Amino acid sequence: MRSILHFCRIAIIRVVDFFYFPFLRFIPLEVFRYGVTGGANTVFDIFLYFIFYQYVLDKQILDLEVIAISPHIAAFLLVFPITFTTGFFLAKYVTFTASELRGRIQLFRYGLTVLGAILLNYIFLKIFVEYAGLYATLAKALTTVIVVTYSYISQRYFSFKTARISRAAQS
């Protein structure tokens, strides 16, 4: 199993890095990898959401006897653990490979940053749509820029933090 994961990691890195050359002058490799893997995970999330909403739930309310969950929320709840996991693995093994934190610490911190991203999405959508009067799609686009920036910074410097090398050690 470990060799399969290692093969997948190397294959993904090679594919992503192959497309990096045109962007070499503009952005660091880590930022490029973050954008590609994060974007791919987002597309995967939307695809799974569509499948679960349309075909698994058949656009019907999910009745659990003690609670009924609307199909759009149920689809989100079913897809979230899947894309949370793929997002974590892509961040850990493709984007932020230099982190020396233990895996369980990274996972816990990653979970905190994802919860923060969900909260920021909610807050900024509320502010932009209900208080600023922006069109919902424009509000979502602005919110996405804010949340992606937050996510990169929090994952880079918190979830997958790397040890700092002193100037004396660099010389």
N, C-alpha and C positions, 0 to 999 in steps of 0.2 A: 504494500500500500504506500509506504514511504517513497519507494522508487517511482511510483506512478505520479505522486504529488510533485516530486522533484522534477520529473520529466515535464509535467504540465507547467510548472513554474518557469523552467528554462525556455520552453516553447513560447509562452506568453511574453516573456521578457524579450526574446528575439524578435517576435512579430512587432511588438510595440516599439522597440528600439530601431527597427528597420525604417519606420516612418518618421523617426525623430530628425533625421538629417536636415530637412528644409527648415526646421524650427531651431536648429542649433544656436544660431546667433541671438535668438530672441528670448528663449526661456531655458532654465536649467532642466536637465534630464528628469530629475525627481518631480518637478512641476508638470512636465509633459506626461510622465507615467501616471501621475495622479489624475490628470485630466482625462486621459484615455481610459484608464481602468474605472474611474468614477463614472465617466460617461457611459461606458459599456455596462456597468452595473445598473445605472439608471434606466437604460434601454431594456435590459433584462427585467427590471422591476416592472416597468410599464407593460411589457409583453406578458409576464406572468399574471399581472393584475387583470389584463384583458381576458386571458384564458380562464382564470378563476371566476371572474365576474360573469362572463358570457356562458361558459360551458360547465364548469364545476358547480357553481351556484345557480346557474340558469336564470340569473337576474331575480332570484327569489329570496325572500327573507329567510335567514338561517334561524330556525326555531330550536333552541336548546332546552326547551321546557321551562327553565327558570328565567330565561331571558331570550328575547328575540333581537337579532342583529340584522340591520339593513344590509342588503347585498354589497353595496359599495364599501361599507365599513368592514364587513366580514371578509371581503376579498383582500382588503388592506391587511387585516389581522392574520390571514393565512399566508400571504406573500411576504410579509415583513421578516419573519424568522429566516426565510430562505435567502433573501437579498442582504439581510444583516450579516449572515454567515459568509456569503460570497464577497461582500464588501470588505469584511475583516480579513479574509484570506488574501484578497488582492492587495490590500493596503500593507499587510504584514510581509508577504512573500514577493511582491512585485515592486511596490512603490517605496516603502520605508524599510529597506532591507538592512540598514546599518544599526537599527535599534538593538540594544543589548538587554532591554527589559525582558523579564520572564513573560512567556506567552499568556498566562492567566492574568497578569497585571495589564498587559496590552489589551486583552479582551475586555476586562472590567472598564478600563479607561475609554476604550473605543465605544462601549455601551453608553458611558456617560456623555461622550461627545455626540453620539447619535440622538440621545434623549434631548440634549441641548439643541440640536438641529431641528428636531420636531417642534420643540417649544418656540424656537425663533421663527419657524415657518408660521406657526399659529399666530404669534404676536404681531409679526410684520404684515401678514395678510389682513388681520383685524384692523391694524392701524391704517394701512394703505387703502383698503376698500371702504371700511365703515367710517373712518374719521377724515381721511384725506380725499375721499370720493373718487379714487382712481378706478378705472376699469379693471375687473378682476384678472384678466390675462396680463395686463401691464404690471399689476401689483405682484402677480406670481413671478414674472420675469425679474423684477427688482428684488424681490425676496430671495429668489434663487441666487442672484449675484452675491447678496449679503451672506446667505447660508453657506454657499460653496467656499467663500473666503474664510468664514468662521471655521468650517470643517477642515480645510487644509491647515490653517494655523494651529488649531487645537490638536489635530492628529500629528502634525509635524513636531510640535513642541510639548505635547502632553502624552497622547496615547502611545506614540512610537518614538519617544524622546531618545536622543542619542547622547552619549557622554561627551562632555566638552573637553577638548584637548587644549591644554595650556600652551601659551606662546613659547615657553621654555622647552616643552616637549616637542614642539613642531620644529625647532631649530636643530 
